[in-house]
Amino acid sequence: MTAADYQPPRWLRNPHVQSVVGSSPLRRRYGERRLAALGATHTAHLVDGGGGVRLQGVHSVVPGTTGERGLVLLLHGWEGSVDSSYMRLTAAELLRDGFEVFRLNFRDHGDTHHLNEGLFHSNRIDEVVHAACDVAARFPRRPLSVAGYSLGGNFAMRLALRAPEVGLQLAHVAAVCPVLDPARTMDAMEHGLPLYLWYFERKWRSSLARKRELFPNEHAFDDHTLGLSMRPLTQWMVERHTDFGTLDRYFDGYSIAGDRLAALQVPGSVLMAADDPVIPVAGFDALATLPSLRVEISPWGGHCGFLENASMSGFAERWIAHRLG
């Protein structure tokens, strides 16, 4: 199975239809039904992110399976969660194929804002690496792979880069529409269809408001701050809640563009859509020259959509299961 096998009907070749319908409540319910139909057991876990950080995730397994195919750590995108449609559907596909799955919530995602005082930001890779090691220790004797969507794909690749130095053995890493160059992604959202910027601003403001409610002494920012648009709000966060100081240094901190993945020792796969309206496709061709990475670019798919038909089934979740299998 390759990106060339993705041939959606003509009415599904619009990138905005793909992106919007792919993250719609309709598809979320479809994912919930698909996951429920498998009869899997789902167990919530608090995992150790190091330095007192606690992250939450869900382990899923179909009773009677041995787990011999391995355990897949799934990472969601920014302002997503373990219950996002693509997370549920990918978990269902993997479980159907005999894998066990651990879906991890990043800090301040899902209903986890109360677990840590500090705000989430995209350079918090250390806690995700530490959490992955904790997950691997809880479920030993299983080959471990990691897969992620959008920002989760970016985290998955950085996790794979760090794996050898922390003794984490990964069988494979897969990413769908990963954030490659954060600065370019910000530019694309500011100059693209306003819907996407509005969507992420609304979700992030809600998350920050929740954090302020839970930790009013630590997060005493006012409503004017919450009303800032994406770039100045990110600048505010970088200056007050990170050590990066500037947006450029912050974006550079989690970029995986250029030759940053050249040191990747884990076999890796990337699925990207050329028409992604959120993450520019520029730069992905350069990744294809890296020896450990297989990059596939489809003409269609939008941002993490890859819908195949009116029933809401998706190519991306099948592609992940195939690559990790």
C-alpha positions in Angstrom: 0.0 0.0 0.0 1.4 3.4 -1.0 0.1 6.9 -1.5 -0.5 6.0 -5.2 -3.3 3.7 -4.0 -5.3 6.6 -2.6 -7.8 7.5 -5.3 -10.7 9.3 -3.7 -13.8 10.1 -5.8 -13.8 13.5 -7.5 -16.2 15.0 -5.0 -13.7 14.2 -2.2 -10.7 15.8 -3.9 -11.2 19.2 -2.4 -8.7 19.8 0.4 -11.1 21.8 2.5 -13.8 19.1 2.3 -11.2 16.5 3.3 -9.9 18.6 6.2 -13.2 19.8 7.6 -15.2 16.6 7.2 -12.2 14.6 8.4 -12.4 16.3 11.8 -16.2 16.7 12.0 -18.4 15.3 14.8 -19.9 12.9 12.2 -16.5 11.2 11.7 -15.8 11.3 15.4 -19.0 9.3 16.0 -18.0 6.9 13.2 -14.7 6.4 14.9 -16.4 5.8 18.2 -18.6 3.1 16.7 -15.7 1.4 14.9 -13.7 1.2 18.1 -16.7 -0.1 20.1 -17.5 -2.8 17.6 -14.2 -4.5 18.3 -15.0 -5.3 21.9 -11.6 -4.1 23.0 -10.9 -3.2 26.6 -9.6 0.3 27.3 -7.7 1.1 30.4 -6.7 4.7 31.4 -3.1 5.2 32.7 -1.3 8.0 34.3 2.3 7.9 33.0 5.5 9.5 34.2 6.7 12.4 32.1 9.7 13.0 34.3 10.4 15.9 36.7 7.0 15.5 38.3 5.1 15.7 35.0 2.1 13.5 34.7 0.5 12.6 31.3 -2.6 10.5 30.7 -3.2 7.8 28.1 -5.4 4.9 27.2 -4.2 1.3 26.6 -6.4 -0.8 24.3 -6.3 -4.5 23.6 -8.8 -7.0 22.1 -9.3 -9.8 24.7 -7.7 -13.0 23.6 -4.9 -11.5 21.5 -1.3 -12.0 22.5 0.2 -8.7 21.6 2.9 -10.4 19.5 2.4 -8.0 16.6 3.5 -5.2 19.0 2.3 -2.1 20.8 1.7 1.1 18.9 2.0 4.5 20.7 -0.4 6.9 19.0 0.1 10.7 19.2 -2.6 13.2 18.3 -2.3 16.6 16.8 -2.4 20.1 18.4 -5.7 20.6 20.4 -6.7 17.0 19.6 -6.9 14.2 22.1 -7.0 10.4 22.5 -10.7 10.6 21.5 -10.1 12.5 18.2 -11.7 10.8 15.2 -8.4 9.9 13.6 -7.0 8.5 16.9 -10.0 6.2 17.4 -10.1 5.1 13.8 -6.4 4.4 13.7 -6.6 2.5 17.0 -9.5 0.4 15.6 -7.5 -0.5 12.4 -4.5 -1.4 14.5 -6.5 -3.5 17.0 -8.2 -5.3 14.1 -4.8 -6.2 12.7 -3.7 -7.7 16.1 -1.8 -4.8 17.6 -2.2 -3.3 21.1 -2.5 0.4 21.2 -1.6 3.2 23.7 -3.1 6.6 22.8 -1.2 9.3 24.7 -2.7 12.7 25.6 -0.1 15.5 25.5 -0.1 17.9 28.4 -3.3 20.1 28.5 -5.1 17.9 25.9 -8.2 16.0 26.5 -9.4 16.4 30.0 -5.9 16.6 31.5 -5.3 20.3 32.2 -5.4 19.6 36.0 -2.4 17.2 35.9 0.3 19.8 35.4 0.7 23.5 36.3 2.8 24.6 33.4 1.3 25.2 29.9 1.7 22.9 27.0 4.0 24.0 24.2 5.4 22.2 21.2 9.0 21.9 22.5 8.0 19.7 25.5 9.5 16.7 23.8 11.4 15.6 27.0 8.2 14.6 28.8 6.9 12.7 25.7 10.2 10.8 25.5 10.0 10.0 29.2 6.3 9.0 28.9 7.2 6.7 26.0 9.8 5.0 28.1 7.3 4.5 30.9 4.8 3.0 28.5 7.5 0.6 27.1 8.3 -0.5 30.7 4.7 -1.1 31.5 4.2 -3.3 28.5 7.5 -5.1 27.9 8.3 -8.0 25.5 6.3 -6.2 22.8 7.8 -4.5 19.8 7.0 -0.8 20.2 6.2 1.5 17.3 5.0 5.1 17.3 2.7 7.0 14.9 1.3 10.5 14.9 -0.8 13.0 13.1 0.1 16.6 12.4 1.9 18.0 15.5 1.8 14.4 16.8 3.7 13.3 13.7 6.3 15.9 14.5 6.6 14.6 18.1 6.8 11.0 16.8 9.8 11.9 14.6 11.6 13.7 17.4 10.8 10.9 19.7 12.4 8.4 17.2 15.5 10.7 17.0 15.9 10.6 20.8 15.1 6.9 21.2 18.6 5.5 21.0 20.1 7.9 23.6 17.4 6.9 26.1 17.5 3.2 25.4 14.1 3.1 23.8 13.8 0.4 21.2 11.4 1.4 18.4 10.5 -0.9 15.5 9.1 1.9 13.3 7.9 5.5 13.3 5.1 6.7 11.0 3.7 10.3 10.6 0.7 11.6 8.7 0.9 15.3 7.6 3.6 16.1 10.2 4.5 19.7 11.1 7.8 20.0 9.2 8.7 23.7 9.4 6.6 25.5 12.1 7.4 29.0 10.8 6.1 28.0 7.4 3.1 26.4 9.0 2.3 29.7 10.8 2.6 31.7 7.6 0.4 29.2 5.7 -2.4 29.5 8.3 -2.2 33.3 8.3 -2.4 33.6 4.5 -4.8 30.6 3.9 -8.5 30.1 4.4 -9.3 31.9 7.7 -11.3 28.9 8.9 -8.2 27.0 10.0 -6.7 29.9 12.0 -10.1 30.5 13.6 -10.4 26.8 14.5 -7.0 26.6 16.2 -7.3 30.0 17.9 -10.7 29.0 19.3 -9.5 25.7 20.6 -6.3 27.1 22.1 -8.1 30.0 23.9 -10.5 27.5 25.4 -7.5 25.5 26.7 -5.8 28.5 28.1 -9.0 29.6 29.8 -9.4 26.2 31.4 -5.8 26.4 32.6 -6.4 29.8 34.2 -9.5 28.5 36.0 -7.5 25.6 37.5 -4.3 27.6 38.4 -5.4 31.2 38.9 -2.2 32.2 40.8 0.1 30.8 38.2 -1.9 31.9 35.2 -3.3 35.3 35.9 -3.4 36.5 32.3 -6.4 38.6 31.3 -9.1 38.4 28.6 -7.2 40.8 26.4 -4.4 38.2 26.2 -6.9 35.5 25.4 -8.2 37.6 22.6 -4.9 37.9 20.8 -4.6 36.3 17.4 -2.4 33.3 16.8 1.0 34.9 16.2 1.0 37.5 19.1 -0.6 34.9 21.4 2.2 32.5 20.5 4.8 35.2 21.1 3.2 35.9 24.5 3.4 32.2 25.4 7.0 32.0 24.2 8.2 35.0 26.2 6.5 34.2 29.4 6.4 30.4 29.5 9.5 29.2 27.7 13.2 29.9 27.7 13.3 30.5 23.9 12.8 34.2 24.0 11.8 34.7 20.4 9.4 33.1 18.0 12.2 32.2 15.6 14.1 30.3 18.3 10.9 28.6 19.5 9.9 27.5 16.0 13.5 26.3 15.3 13.3 24.3 18.5 10.8 21.8 17.1 11.4 22.0 13.4 12.2 18.7 11.7 12.9 20.4 8.3 16.1 20.1 6.3 18.6 17.5 7.5 17.3 17.3 11.1 16.1 13.8 10.5 19.3 12.6 9.0 20.4 11.0 12.2 17.2 8.9 12.4 18.1 5.3 13.2 14.5 4.0 13.3 12.8 3.0 10.0 10.4 5.8 9.3 7.4 6.5 7.0 5.7 9.8 6.1 2.4 10.3 4.4 1.7 13.8 3.2 -0.9 15.5 1.0 0.2 17.9 -1.6 -3.0 19.9 -1.1 -2.7 20.2 2.7 -4.1 23.7 3.5 -2.4 23.8 6.9 1.1 22.4 6.5 2.9 23.4 3.3 4.2 20.5 1.2 7.4 22.4 0.4 10.4 20.6 2.0 8.9 17.1 2.1 10.7 16.1 -1.2 14.0 16.8 0.6 13.2 14.3 3.3 12.9 11.6 0.7 16.7 11.6 0.3 17.2 10.5 3.9 18.2 6.8 4.1 15.9 5.8 7.0 12.8 7.6 5.8 10.2 6.7 3.2 8.2 9.7 2.1 4.9 9.4 0.2 3.1 12.4 -1.2 -0.5 12.1 -2.4 -2.1 14.7 -4.6 -5.1 14.7 -2.3 -6.0 14.3 1.3 -6.2 17.8 2.8 -4.9 18.1 6.4 -5.0 14.6 7.9 -8.2 13.8 6.0 -7.5 11.1 3.4 -11.2 10.2 3.3 -12.1 7.4 0.8 -15.9 7.5 0.6 -19.1 8.7 2.0 -19.0 6.2 4.9 -16.1 8.2 6.4 -13.5 5.5 6.2 -10.0 6.8 5.7 -6.8 5.8 3.9 -4.4 7.2 6.5 -5.3 4.8 9.3 -5.0 1.8 6.9 -1.7 3.1 5.7 -0.3 3.3 9.3 -1.4 -0.2 10.1 0.2 -1.4 6.8 3.5 0.4 7.5 3.8 -0.8 11.1 2.8 -4.3 10.1 
